Amino acid sequence: LTDINGLNANKVIIRKLKKAGYKFGLAIANESTLETRNATTTALVDYIFVDKNMPNIIKIAASLPDDVADKLVYENVIDKISDFGGEEEEWILF
């Protein structure tokens, strides 16, 4: 599970790990984190978690490409996970 910043910073590593069979989820905390240039990056993840109580949820769903619409899960997972975010560094794959 990652946010849009982690997804953008680690695209190459995520692609390699997906080829190895790992699955990734994206948590969208607010609509300001998802810009048009980031919307195409969402194709890398298997699940996109969006808080169903977020204002402008329709705007967020509309900004996503059509091929990722079936990946949307309307659930606030950030509140359910105690330590979301982890390190603020880029991942290093050995």
Contacts in CASP RR format, 6 or more apart in sequence:
PFRMAT RR
TARGET T0000
AUTHOR 0000-0000-0000
METHOD contacts of the structure
MODEL  1
LTDINGLNANKVIIRKLKKAGYKFGLAIANESTLETRNATTTALVDYIFV
DKNMPNIIKIAASLPDDVADKLVYENVIDKISDFGGEEEEWILF
1 24 0 8 1.000
1 25 0 8 1.000
1 26 0 8 1.000
1 27 0 8 1.000
1 49 0 8 1.000
1 77 0 8 1.000
1 81 0 8 1.000
1 84 0 8 1.000
2 10 0 8 1.000
2 24 0 8 1.000
2 25 0 8 1.000
2 26 0 8 1.000
2 27 0 8 1.000
2 45 0 8 1.000
2 85 0 8 1.000
3 26 0 8 1.000
3 27 0 8 1.000
3 28 0 8 1.000
3 29 0 8 1.000
3 33 0 8 1.000
3 84 0 8 1.000
3 85 0 8 1.000
4 26 0 8 1.000
4 28 0 8 1.000
4 33 0 8 1.000
4 34 0 8 1.000
4 38 0 8 1.000
4 41 0 8 1.000
5 33 0 8 1.000
7 14 0 8 1.000
7 24 0 8 1.000
7 26 0 8 1.000
7 38 0 8 1.000
7 41 0 8 1.000
7 42 0 8 1.000
7 44 0 8 1.000
7 45 0 8 1.000
8 38 0 8 1.000
8 41 0 8 1.000
9 90 0 8 1.000
10 90 0 8 1.000
10 91 0 8 1.000
11 41 0 8 1.000
11 44 0 8 1.000
13 91 0 8 1.000
13 93 0 8 1.000
14 24 0 8 1.000
14 44 0 8 1.000
14 45 0 8 1.000
15 44 0 8 1.000
16 93 0 8 1.000
17 24 0 8 1.000
17 93 0 8 1.000
18 24 0 8 1.000
18 44 0 8 1.000
23 46 0 8 1.000
23 47 0 8 1.000
24 44 0 8 1.000
24 45 0 8 1.000
24 46 0 8 1.000
24 47 0 8 1.000
25 45 0 8 1.000
25 46 0 8 1.000
25 47 0 8 1.000
25 48 0 8 1.000
25 49 0 8 1.000
26 42 0 8 1.000
26 45 0 8 1.000
26 47 0 8 1.000
26 48 0 8 1.000
26 49 0 8 1.000
27 49 0 8 1.000
27 77 0 8 1.000
27 78 0 8 1.000
27 84 0 8 1.000
28 34 0 8 1.000
28 48 0 8 1.000
28 49 0 8 1.000
28 50 0 8 1.000
28 51 0 8 1.000
28 54 0 8 1.000
28 60 0 8 1.000
29 51 0 8 1.000
29 78 0 8 1.000
30 54 0 8 1.000
31 54 0 8 1.000
31 55 0 8 1.000
31 56 0 8 1.000
31 59 0 8 1.000
31 60 0 8 1.000
34 60 0 8 1.000
34 63 0 8 1.000
34 64 0 8 1.000
36 63 0 8 1.000
39 63 0 8 1.000
39 64 0 8 1.000
39 65 0 8 1.000
40 65 0 8 1.000
42 48 0 8 1.000
42 64 0 8 1.000
42 65 0 8 1.000
42 68 0 8 1.000
42 71 0 8 1.000
43 65 0 8 1.000
43 67 0 8 1.000
43 68 0 8 1.000
45 68 0 8 1.000
45 71 0 8 1.000
46 71 0 8 1.000
47 71 0 8 1.000
47 73 0 8 1.000
48 64 0 8 1.000
48 68 0 8 1.000
48 71 0 8 1.000
48 72 0 8 1.000
48 73 0 8 1.000
49 73 0 8 1.000
49 75 0 8 1.000
49 76 0 8 1.000
49 77 0 8 1.000
49 78 0 8 1.000
50 57 0 8 1.000
50 60 0 8 1.000
50 61 0 8 1.000
50 72 0 8 1.000
50 73 0 8 1.000
50 74 0 8 1.000
50 75 0 8 1.000
51 57 0 8 1.000
51 74 0 8 1.000
51 75 0 8 1.000
51 76 0 8 1.000
51 78 0 8 1.000
52 74 0 8 1.000
52 75 0 8 1.000
52 76 0 8 1.000
53 76 0 8 1.000
54 60 0 8 1.000
57 74 0 8 1.000
61 69 0 8 1.000
61 72 0 8 1.000
64 72 0 8 1.000
77 84 0 8 1.000
78 84 0 8 1.000
END
